[in-house]
Amino acid sequence: MSPYDAILNDLQTLGEMPLRRWRERFPGFRPLGFMNAYLPEELFHAAGFTPVLLLHRREDRGQAKAHLPGFTCWVARSALDQALAGELEGLAGVAFAQSCDAVQALADLWPRAVPQLPAFYVAMPHHLAAPAARSYLLAELQRLRWRLEEMTGQAIGDEALQASIALYNRTRALLGRLHELADRLPPPALHAARQAAFLMPKELYYPLLAQLLEQLPPSGTGSPRLVVVGSELADPSLYQVIAEAGGRVVGDLLDLGQRHFALPVDETGDPLQALADHALALLPTPTKYHPQRRRDAHLLETVRTRQADGVIFARQKFCEPHGFDYVMLKAALDRAGVPHLLIELEQTPHVGQMRTRIEAFLEMIGA
Amino acid sequence: MYYAGVDVGAITAKAAILDDSRFVASAVMAAGYNRAAAAEQVLAQALQQAGLERMAVARLVATGYGRVQVPQADRTVTEITCHGRGAHWLCPDVRTVIDIGGQDSKGIAVNAAGRVVDFVMNDKCAAGTGRFLEIMAHALEEDLERFGELALRAARRVAISSTCTVFAESEIVTHIAAGVPKPEIIAGIHEAIAARIASMVARLAVQDVVMLTGGVARNVGLARMLEEKLGHTIVVLPEAQITGAIGAALFAREG
């Protein structure tokens, strides 16, 4: 097995790794679960934790349905289901940044449903360019810093926070490079490589990613060239099906994809303010608004620069923000004559039906 | 030279054979559990009808849900692309194809060259598919073959509000208990399916000629009610059920 394959195989195992195994694999790290794109991971890191994205599991024991209505997106529901089943024991806590109603509801009910796992919450402004957004978010991060300091009994110094920011920036730069070279990786490998960024300690991840980038195949295979749009990184089966159908993922507009790593956090000024400014400066996710940073324009630009042939919307069933966003993005793509396909993802993916749609779409836009 | 297309669907397997210019033969049978065996058998039947040996087939293309299970297929093409292609070959003016199969229904927009330009697909539930009709025909103890005709005989149609097959069935039981004449219930069932499919297909820009394909196209009642809901005349050809297999055979002929 080549070192390239060995690294990929290793990264691929992380997606399904139970927490118990994670702790054996990464001794000395204190995992803290989190959901969604706006969490200031660096602050938790500087407090001595390793933020780990709570991925959905395909199996669901149905326990969360006692707390959340049936039309709640299953990414949120699965996190609660795992917690109620005791699978998250060993996490130092769970952190939410305000994004959508489902995460908001989850954050609200968590202290009652899962009191043994401390919940952290960051209220993220919706209007990113509003006059108060900057000071509001800074105050919110300061509140979080105090709460973490209280919990650990340790002050989070500016130097520690700066060191965490520097570590995360190094990873961002490498992930930026990975996204530039996305078309050189088979879609499942691309997915595994960047999902791992959220699943393992950054200290260990970035050297692996650096090694992987040095060993990328000179050119990828597969066409048409696709851009994937969605909230989390989507189920791995999507990438597998795209690969099997002969397609290639060359770009994305995923909440946790390219946009998430597009900018570094400023390392010169006050670190907390830098974190706040960074969150406000990124391309907004569908629940946020910025008058100048339009998602439709950004998507068209991605399609153009990545020379994509089509766009696949990978939308979790019941994800409302991305449902509303779809209307705007679809209109922009229609106007520009860019073909697109909407795939509604279930917690347990219907791979056969997904395959028919994706193959038919590739047949439609190829040749 | 001969070219074969095999369409292994959720409920039936279909085969079509073409030569360099014409349609030669076809066969339809139940797909059953063993899709690979069904594909072999349906192809053998079509070959037998044409008086050909398996060797005579230069290329075989498989389509339908079971396409990957067809042994000896030279390649696979989705049923969406095949129905579009087959429909266009049968009727070059076709621009919208509605394929209602055993387990799903699809709307397909094709251009003047027979290429798919857009499609919509229902697959999360059985309402709006052949399976729904089967279940309802069974509940009403009627032959599926004449179910559609019965629907057209009704003076009135009961409203079936449930969009779920299971709940619709219990709703129908209520109508039976209330003494509603059977044709009115059957008409209501057809109307409910037609409404469901029409609303899905409306997501495409429906353009004439509209063609109905798939096994359910044999149901005259549904075709009529779909015309009503869509406001377009619908063409149903005798080859409706084998349109996908014909499309696959056309791809086989292209190489």
Chai-1 contact restraints between the chains, C-beta under 6 A:
chainA,res_idxA,chainB,res_idxB,connection_type,confidence,min_distance_angstrom,max_distance_angstrom,comment,restraint_id
A,Q353,B,D123,contact,1.0,0.0,6.0,A-B,restraint_1
A,T356,B,T78,contact,1.0,0.0,6.0,A-B,restraint_2
A,E359,B,T78,contact,1.0,0.0,6.0,A-B,restraint_3
A,A360,B,T78,contact,1.0,0.0,6.0,A-B,restraint_4
A,A360,B,I80,contact,1.0,0.0,6.0,A-B,restraint_5
A,A360,B,T81,contact,1.0,0.0,6.0,A-B,restraint_6
A,E363,B,T81,contact,1.0,0.0,6.0,A-B,restraint_7
A,M364,B,V116,contact,1.0,0.0,6.0,A-B,restraint_8
